[in-house]
Amino acid sequence: MHNIQVVVKKRRSRGGIIATGGTITTYGIYKVHKFTSDGTFAVQNAPAGATIEVELYGGGGGGCSAGGGAGGRQYNGSKSVVSGGNYTVTIGGGGSGQTVNLSGPRGSKGNDTVFDDITTDGGIVTGK
């Protein structure tokens, strides 16, 4: 399981959005769909003009001999959804670290995390 996630929050209300995908929990007025691996946020029913709140975290960059990699970018925003919509979730894993051989290749960039048409960049490699 990656430590990167996509969190989809929708308000609980009578006649509101009905959806599946991810691990679903309830926090106050929200139903939260948390994805820690690739999947699909599938909307069975949504009223006209329905929106969800989305949090995305890109995979962290790999470290090098001179320090750790940078964390992935974070995105917080809203997205319109429609009944029958299937929204693809791709979780970006962290980049690889530098090998013990310090003259070897540097670590690698973290992978991007994607929710439908929203992309959050993975972190960069830092150090020498």
Disulfide bonds with the S-S distance in Angstrom:
none
